Amino acid sequence: MALTITDANFEELVKNSDKPVLIDFWAEWCGPCKMIGPVVEELHNEYEGKAVIGKVNVDENPNISMEFGIRSIPTLLFFKGGSIVDRHVGVAPKDVLAKKLDAQL
């Protein structure tokens, strides 16, 4: 299961990671978020040990969401070295997200 990233553990899991990080910003009430959720879980399983894959519930973690200007969900942010290197807003096929993640490996 993808890591649960919160306001409290964001710095430890994302900013200090020596691996690329993919974060799915989502909410329980968001239909498109439910569509992309299984894709994020598959990526988590496939990239275990190579990348950090996590999810941020925007309703429970407003500080991270505000810091990165999340206005539409799902939004997927790709980090490397603690900085955003790519972003995708909306639902996407798994191969599109995998290609963006591969570019950071």
Backbone as a ProteinNet text record, in pm:
[ID]
protein_1_A
[PRIMARY]
MALTITDANFEELVKNSDKPVLIDFWAEWCGPCKMIGPVVEELHNEYEGKAVIGKVNVDENPNISMEFGIRSIPTLLFFKGGSIVDRHVGVAPKDVLAKKLDAQL
[TERTIARY]
83.1	0	87.7	51.5	129	138.8	249.4	271.8	170	128.9	43.9	135.8	133.6	218.4	131.1	181.4	105.7	188.7	123.5	196.2	313.6	293.9	394.4	514.4	493.3	605.7	656	604.2	640	790	848.7	991.4	1075.5	1045	1120.1	1105.9	982.6	957.7	982.5	969.7	980.4	1105.8	1117.2	1229.8	1363.7	1368.3	1494.8	1516.4	1429.8	1441.8	1557.9	1633.5	1739.6	1688.7	1558.6	1495.1	1392.9	1358.5	1248.9	1119.8	1032.7	907.4	791	686.1	559.9	453.6	385.6	279.2	148.1	46.8	-89.4	-168.5	-207.2	-292.8	-436.9	-514.4	-647.4	-741.1	-868.4	-968.1	-1069.4	-1127.5	-1224.2	-1344.8	-1388.8	-1508.5	-1483.6	-1360	-1320.5	-1330.8	-1424.4	-1442.6	-1318.9	-1258.7	-1137.8	-1023.1	-1018.4	-914.6	-930.4	-1055.6	-1081.9	-1043.1	-1049.7	-1010.3	-858.8	-782.8	-637.2	-572.4	-646.6	-592.7	-530.8	-601	-541.5	-414.6	-406	-285.5	-167.9	-192.6	-88	-41.7	-135.6	-99.9	-12.9	-48.3	32.3	173.4	184.6	317.2	396.6	329.6	396.8	457.8	382.4	432.1	545.6	533.3	633.4	764.1	757.3	876.8	932.2	883.8	932	1083.7	1150.2	1295.5	1363.1	1290.5	1347.9	1294.8	1171.6	1108	1011.5	980.2	882.4	750.5	645.6	512.9	421	360.1	275.3	150.6	61.8	-64.5	-84.1	-136.6	-168.9	-318.7	-388.9	-530.8	-537.5	-589.8	-587.6	-675.8	-781.6	-869.2	-802.2	-716.6	-651.2	-515.7	-459.7	-325.7	-323.3	-389.4	-400.7	-269.1	-173.8	-49	30.6	47	119.6	44.5	-84.9	-166.1	-152.2	-153.9	-138.1	3.3	102	241.8	267.6	204.2	227.7	115.5	24.5	-79.6	-173.5	-208.5	-299.3	-440	-492	-625.4	-721.5	-666.8	-747.7	-692.3	-781.9	-736	-804.6	-740.1	-606.7	-496.5	-396.9	-273.6	-161	-74.5	40.6	166.9	246.3	371.8	488	589.4	709.9	824.3	892.4	1002.1	1132.8	1240.4	1374.5	1463.4	1536.7	1621	1542.2	1417.3	1334.2	1262.8	1283.5	1220	1126.7	1022.2	929.5	999	992.7	1051.9	946.7	825	718.1	586	477.2	343.3	244.4	138.2	27.6	-102.5	-195.8	-325.5	-430.4	-511.9	-617.7	-578.4	-669.8	-647.9	-554	-467.5	-373.6	-355.3	-326.4	-295.3	-164.5	-152.3	-35.2	94.3	95.8	220	268.6	177.4	217	286.4	229.1	289.9	421.1	426.3	549.9	661.5	630	731.3	786.5	699	744	831	794.3	872.5	1006.8	1005.5	1130.2	1229.5	1179.8	1268.3	1346	1298.1	1364.6	1457.8	1457.5	1542.8	1686.1
-118	0	124.6	223.3	346.9	411.6	479.9	546.3	657.5	676	789.3	903.6	1008.9	1124.7	1232.5	1290.5	1389.3	1516.8	1620.3	1743.1	1711.7	1616.1	1584	1507.1	1416.1	1333.8	1372.7	1479.7	1520	1541.4	1617.2	1647.8	1520.8	1432.7	1307.1	1218.2	1199.5	1104.8	1160.9	1291	1349.2	1434.6	1536.6	1630.7	1565.1	1469.3	1404.3	1271.4	1237.1	1108.5	1109.6	1000.2	986.7	918.8	889.7	826.9	924.1	906.2	986.4	958.4	1058.4	1046.7	1086.8	1006.6	1038.8	1052	1167.3	1188.9	1211.2	1137.1	1151.4	1233.7	1356.2	1439.2	1403.3	1362.5	1307	1343.5	1307.2	1321.1	1208	1170.8	1059.7	1084.2	1207.6	1241.8	1260.1	1247.5	1276.6	1151.8	1153.2	1039.5	1006.4	1104.8	1075.2	1022.3	1065.8	1015.8	865.2	822	678.6	599.4	664.4	597.4	577.9	677.6	669.8	599.5	584.4	519.9	383.2	292.2	160.2	168.2	265.1	283.3	322.3	411.8	454.6	335.8	251.6	132.1	36.1	17	-69	-13.7	117.3	179.1	160.8	173.8	153	13	-86	-224.3	-246	-188.5	-210.3	-135.1	-21.4	61.1	50.2	-47.3	-64.9	-80.5	-1.7	-4.5	91.2	135.9	227.7	369.4	381.3	512.2	507.4	623.9	636	679.5	603.4	635.9	658.3	776	807.8	884.4	899.5	968.4	1071.7	1188.3	1294.2	1322	1301.5	1336.9	1488.7	1561.7	1707.5	1762.8	1690.1	1737	1726.2	1626.8	1603.9	1671.9	1717	1776	1904.6	2008.6	2131.7	2206.9	2190.9	2266.4	2226.1	2095.6	2049.6	2092.2	2075.3	2109.4	2257.2	2343.2	2487	2519.8	2455.4	2482.7	2459.9	2358	2325.5	2371.4	2453.5	2512.7	2411.9	2308.7	2206.2	2265	2282	2338.9	2239.9	2141.2	2036.4	1901.8	1807.6	1672.9	1573.1	1463.1	1426.2	1509.1	1544.4	1603	1512.4	1478	1393.4	1476.2	1484.9	1558.2	1460.3	1488.2	1406.3	1488.5	1433	1501	1426.7	1503.3	1445.4	1541.8	1489.5	1574.5	1676.1	1642.4	1730	1840.1	1846.8	1950.7	1890.1	1964.1	1916.9	1921	1807.9	1800.7	1777.4	1737.5	1714.7	1712.3	1729.2	1727	1679	1615.4	1573.2	1599	1666.3	1694.1	1611.7	1539.5	1457.8	1312	1234.3	1090.8	1067.1	967.6	933	782.4	728.5	585.7	555.6	434.7	392.6	416	388.7	402.3	547.6	644.2	785.6	820.1	775.4	803.5	728.3	605.1	526	591.5	645.3	712.2	835.2	912.3	1029.3	986.5	877	826.6	771.1	698.1	643.7	753.2	868.3	978.9	1029.9	1000.1	1048.2	943.6	822.1	715.7	726.8
0	0	0	-81.9	-90.5	46.9	70.5	198.8	220	342.1	376.5	415.7	335.8	361.9	424.3	531.6	607.4	623.8	676.5	709.2	802.2	892.8	994.1	939.4	842.7	796	656.7	600	463	446.5	536.2	521.4	525	618.4	633.3	509.8	461.4	353.1	213.5	196.7	62.9	47.5	127.4	111.2	137.9	230	265	193.4	99.5	30.1	-69.2	-71.1	-170.2	-296.7	-301	-416.9	-476.1	-602.7	-658.2	-581.3	-576	-500.7	-590.1	-586.3	-653.9	-546	-543.9	-446	-519.6	-476.7	-526.9	-425.8	-464.6	-380.3	-413.7	-312.5	-335.4	-220.5	-237.8	-131	-145.1	-33.5	-28.9	-120.2	-132.3	-207.3	-357	-400.9	-539.4	-627.6	-722.6	-813.4	-895.6	-966	-1043.2	-955.9	-829	-737.3	-715.4	-709	-690.2	-814.4	-930.4	-1054.5	-1061.5	-1017	-1029.4	-910.2	-800.3	-680.6	-706.2	-776.9	-803.8	-888.3	-976.8	-1059.3	-969.4	-875.3	-781.9	-697.8	-655.2	-578.1	-660	-788.4	-875.4	-890.4	-909.4	-922	-792.7	-678.9	-550.2	-544.9	-586	-583.1	-682.6	-800.9	-906.3	-881.6	-814.2	-794.1	-652.3	-576.1	-439.2	-438.5	-355.6	-347.8	-443.9	-548.7	-647.6	-633	-582.9	-568.2	-450.6	-398.8	-291.5	-354.2	-330.2	-382.8	-263.3	-257.1	-143.8	-183.4	-85.5	-106	4.3	-34.9	60.3	50	159.9	165.7	187	86.7	92.8	204.3	240.4	347.7	484.6	501.9	630.4	642.3	529.3	528	445.9	496.3	417.8	398.5	488.9	477	353.1	331.6	212.7	86.9	88.6	-28.2	-63	36.9	12.7	-33.4	26.6	-8.5	-157	-214.3	-354	-446.6	-395.2	-478.4	-541	-465.8	-517.9	-524.3	-646.3	-664.7	-728.6	-796.3	-859.8	-816.9	-795	-761.3	-853.7	-884.4	-837	-904.1	-824.6	-875.7	-830	-923	-891.2	-909.4	-804.1	-808.6	-804.3	-884.1	-891	-833.1	-733.7	-666.6	-690.6	-695.7	-696.3	-619.3	-523.7	-441.7	-361.1	-328.6	-247.2	-323.7	-455.4	-536.7	-640.1	-676.1	-779.6	-914.8	-985.8	-1119.4	-1228.1	-1188	-1284.7	-1210	-1285.9	-1225.8	-1330	-1281.4	-1368.4	-1293	-1359.8	-1299.4	-1372.2	-1295.6	-1354.1	-1364.1	-1419.4	-1435.4	-1552.7	-1539.2	-1645.6	-1648.6	-1766.9	-1773.5	-1701.1	-1655.9	-1579.7	-1657	-1787.5	-1864.2	-1869.6	-1868.9	-1869.5	-1738	-1627.3	-1496.6	-1479.5	-1526.9	-1517	-1596.6	-1713.2	-1795.4	-1722.6	-1658.1	-1582.2	-1464.4	-1400.3	-1287	-1335.2	-1444.2	-1500.8	-1533.9	-1577.4	-1612.6	-1492.2	-1371.7	-1250.2	-1189.5	-1241.1	-1185.3	-1234.9
[MASK]
+++++++++++++++++++++++++++++++++++++++++++++++++++++++++++++++++++++++++++++++++++++++++++++++++++++++++

